[in-house]
């Protein structure tokens, strides 16, 4: 029974958080199939690669430094250095798709990978601790409940936070110059590894030095602050996205592609979903999707002037927007 609960406690919170992250991407939600694949990579591919990498490194450290030093170094240094790149592999593939547009998308895809990784890691830990009930049912159940609570609220969110930072750095750098990419992306990885290493390090030092949980308690304060700061940056990325949509569509409205009165509604997450602001007969969802994508492609065409795809997309989307508006029925 406890093994079944372990599966549910590992899966349900992470899938729920995945749906929440997708919903928070207000202006251009990512295709569910790509989001699902990134989640599955975190759950399967990244965990397998990380297991192989961590185990191999720990065996090498045991041979070179001894088991005690290896047990200390592996979670603090090896795990962040191995796990963050293995989780990010799929982000490099998604980056090549046309759906990865900006910093916001990077946060979303990165969080999806981290949640998948956290789900599998939690399942392994929950299942291991569940076996303790066969020796001491009461003590085992208490240990299991504590493990579920701590890892769900902290460890799994840690993986989502760190990989979202890597994804955000990739999204921010995608349409910028090579010097910016060479600066921002390594910084994103370094920050993710630093947060990961700090979490593991405080727990490891606390346990190895017999500090009676003082560093663990500090961890329970420090990491939520880091996660909340990451969430605030995500919100700033969404505000920047809204500003870009409004700016680009105002330029399109001046050129006559769409009415200027529509721009504030398209750029507002709340207003765009309300009926009545589009002409009768115009499919609102298709119109919002086309105009939003047009705003992205306009900006990207300026950042990638040598890539004909974006110029062609701007022209195609202009025709699509005009065609949608022509579907308006006379009132």
N, C-alpha and C positions, 0 to 999 in steps of 0.2 A: 504493500500500500504506500509506504514512504517513498519507494522508487518512482511510483506513478506520480506522486505529489512533487517529487524532485523534477520530473520532466515538465510538469505544468508550471511549476514555479520558475523554471529556467526559461520557458518559452513565452508564456503569456505576458509578463511585464515587458520583455524586449520587443515583442511584436506590437504591443500596445504603444510603446514609445516610438517605434518605427512609424506607425500610423500618425502619431502626434507630430513628429518631425516633418513628415510629408505634408500634413495639413498646415503647419506653420509657414511653409513656403508659399506665401499668399499670391504672388503675382504670376508665377509660371511654374506650376507643380510638375515635378519630374515624372516621366512615364513609369508606371508601377512595375513594368517588367524589368526595366533597368535597375530600379531601386531594389527589386527582389533579388536580382542577380548579384548586386553588390553585397546585400545582406547575406546571401548564401556563400559568397566568397569568404566573408568574415567568419561564418559559421563552420565552413568545411575546409576550403583551401588554405586560408591564412592560419587557422589553428593547427593544421597538419604541418605546414612549413615551419611554424613557430616551434612546434613540439620537436621536430627533427633538429632545428637550429639550436634551440636551448639545450637539448640533451647532448648534442655533439659538443657544444662549447663547454658544458659543465663537466663532461668526461675529460676533455682536454685540460681543464683547470684542475680537476682532481689529480690528474697525472702529474701536472707541473707544480701545483701548490699544496695539494692535500685536500681531503674532503671538507675540512672545516672552512678553509678559505674559499673553496669553490661554492659552498652553500651560502656564503655571505655575498660573494661577488656576482653570482648568477642572477639573483632577482634584482639587484641594484643596477648593474651595468649591462649584463648580457641580455636580459629580458627586454628592456627598452630598445636596445640596438637591433635586436632580432625581430621583435614583434611589430614595431611601428613600420618598418619597410615591408614586411610580409603583408600587413593589412593594406598598405598603400598600393600594392601592385595593381589591383583592379582599378584604382583611381586613374592610373596612367593609361589604362585601356579606355575607360569611359571618357577621359579627357580628349580622346581622338574623335569622339562622336559630336554631332551637332547639337546635342542636348545639353552639353556642359558649357554654359554661357558665362558664368560669373562667380563671384565669391560666394553668393548665397547657395548656388548649386553645389559648390565644393563642401560647404558645411553640411548640406543634406546628404550627399553621397558618402562623405566621410563618416558621419554619424551612423549611417546604415551599416557600413562595414564594421564599425566598432561595436554596434549592438549585436550583430551576428556573432562576432568573436566573443563578446561577453556572454551570450546565450550558451554557446558550447562550453566555454570555460566554466560557467556556473553549473551546468549540467554535470560536468566531471566532478567538481567539488561537492555538489549536493549529494550525488550518488555515493561518493566515498564516505562522507560523513554519515549517511543513512545506515551504513553497515554497522556503525557503532551501537545501534539499538539491539543488535543480536548479543552483545556482551552486557550492556547495562541499558535497558529500555528508557528509563527516565533521564539518565545523563545523556544518552545518545540523542534523544528527542530534543533536549534542550540545546545541545551542540548543533544539531541540524537546524533548528529554528533560528539560532543566532547566525549561523553561516548564511542561511537564506536571506535574512534581513540585511546583513552587512554587505554581502556581495551584490545583492540586487540594488541597494541604495548607493553603493560606493564603487566597487570594483568594476562592474559592468558599465556604469556611467563614466568611469575613468577612461575605458577604451573608446567609448563614443566621443568623449571630449577630445582626447588626443588625436584621434584620426580625423575628426571634423576640423581641427586646426591645420592638419596637413592638407586636407581637401580644400580648405579656404585659401591656403597659400597657393595651391595650384590654380584655383579659379581666379584669384586676383592677378596672377602672373601670366595667365594664358595669352591674353591679347596685348601684352606689354613687351617692351624691348628685352633683348637677351641680358643686358646688365641687370635689369630689374628681376628677371627670372632667376638669375644666378645668385641674387641676394635674398629674395623673398622665400623661395622654395627651401633652401637649406635652413633658413631661420625657422620656417614652419616645422620642419623635421626636428630641429634642435629644441624648440619649445615643447613639442609633443614628447620627445624623449626625456626632457628635463622634468616635466610634470609626472610622467610615468615613473622615472627613476626616483624622484622625491617621495612619491607615495610608497613605493616598495622599500626605499631606503629607511624611512622613518619606522616602518613596521619591522624591518630586519634588525636595525640597531636596537630598537626597544626590546625585541625578543632575546637578542644575543647578549645584551648588556644588563639584563635584569632591571629595567627601569620602571617596572610595575605599571606599564601602560601609559606613561606620561606622553611619550612621543606618539603613541596611537591616538590618544585624545587630541593631541595637536593636529594630527592628520585629519581627524574628523571635522576640524574647523578650516584648515588650510585648503583642502581639496574642494569643498563646496564653494569657497571663495573663488578658486580658479575656474570651476565649472560655471559659476554665475557670471564671471567676467567674460568667459567665452560666449555665453548666451547673449550677453549685452552686445558684444561685437557682432554676433549674428543679427541682432535687431538693427544695429547700425547699417549692416550690409543690406537689409531689407529696405531701410529708409533711403539708402543710396540708390537702390534699384528703382524705387518709386520716383525719386527725383529724375533719374535718367529717362524713365518712361515718359514722364511729363515733358521734359525738355525736348526730347526727340519728336514727340507727337505734336507739340506746339509748332515745331518747324514744319512738319508735314501739313498741319492745318493751314499755315501761312501759304503753303504751296497749293492748297486746295484739295488735298487727298481726302480729308475728312473734316467735318464741322469742328470749329474751335470749341464749341459748347460741350462736345463729347470728351474732350481731353481730361478735365478734372475727374469725371466719372471713371474713365479707364484707369487712371493713375491712383484711384482710391479703392482699396480692397473692399470696403463696405459698400461704396456707391456702385461699383461695377456689377454687383449681384442683384441690385434692386431693379425691378421692372419699371418701364415708363420713360427712361431717358433715351432709348434708341427708337428710331422710327418704326411704326407698325409694319410688320413683315420682314424686318431685318433680324436674322437669328443672332440673339445677343451673345451667346457663348462663343460662337464662331467668329463674330465680329471682334470681341474682346481678345480672343486668342490671336487673330490675325494682326490686329493693331499692336498688341504687346510684342509679338515676335518682330514686327516691322521696326519697333523702337530699338530692340536689341540689335537687329541686323544693321540698322543705320549707324549705330555707335561702333559696331565691330568692323564695318566697312572702312571707317576712318582709321581705326587702329590697325587694320590689315589692308592697306590700300593696294597691295600687290596681289591680293587673292581675289580673283574674279567671282568666286562663289558668292561672296557677301554682296557685291554690287548687283549681281543677277538676282539674288534673293530679295534685295530691296525693291527692285523693279517688279518682281513677281508678286510680292506682298502688296505693293501699291495697287496693282491690278486686282488682286483679290479683295482688298478693302473697298475699292470703288465698285466692284461687282456686287459685293454684299449690300452696299448702300443703295444700289440700283434696284434691289429687291423690295424697297420700301413701297408700301401700298398707299395710294392717295387717301387722305382723310377728308 
